[in-house]
Amino acid sequence: MPAISRDQVVAALAETLRERLLARKPAHVPGLGTFSINHTPSEVGESEGEMVLTAPRDYVAFEPEEKN
């Protein structure tokens, strides 16, 4: 069995994280933490006296694993 390179491990981890997050499922990496998708809804605000509507957005959040 050929040795697996560090780059191959990183690429496989990145692909797995991508697939889980696109499916809107959290991705836990043991010893590191959990990646998830959070949603911010649109909001109406005011800027320089005018009403402003911010667009809704999804973003990747990370919660580090607690060290014991």
TAGI-V601245 format. One record per backbone hydrogen bond with DSSP energy under -1.0 kcal/mol. CO is the residue of the C=O (numbers start at 0). NH is the residue of the N-H. Records with the same first field share a line. If there is no record, write none. Layout:
CO: NH  NH
This chain:
4: 8
5: 9
6: 10
7: 11
8: 12
9: 13
10: 14
11: 15
12: 16
13: 17
14: 18
15: 19
16: 20
17: 21
18: 22
19: 24
20: 23
26: 34
28: 31  32
31: 64
32: 28
33: 62
34: 26
35: 60
37: 58
39: 56
42: 53
44: 51
46: 49
49: 46
51: 44
56: 39
58: 37
60: 35
62: 33
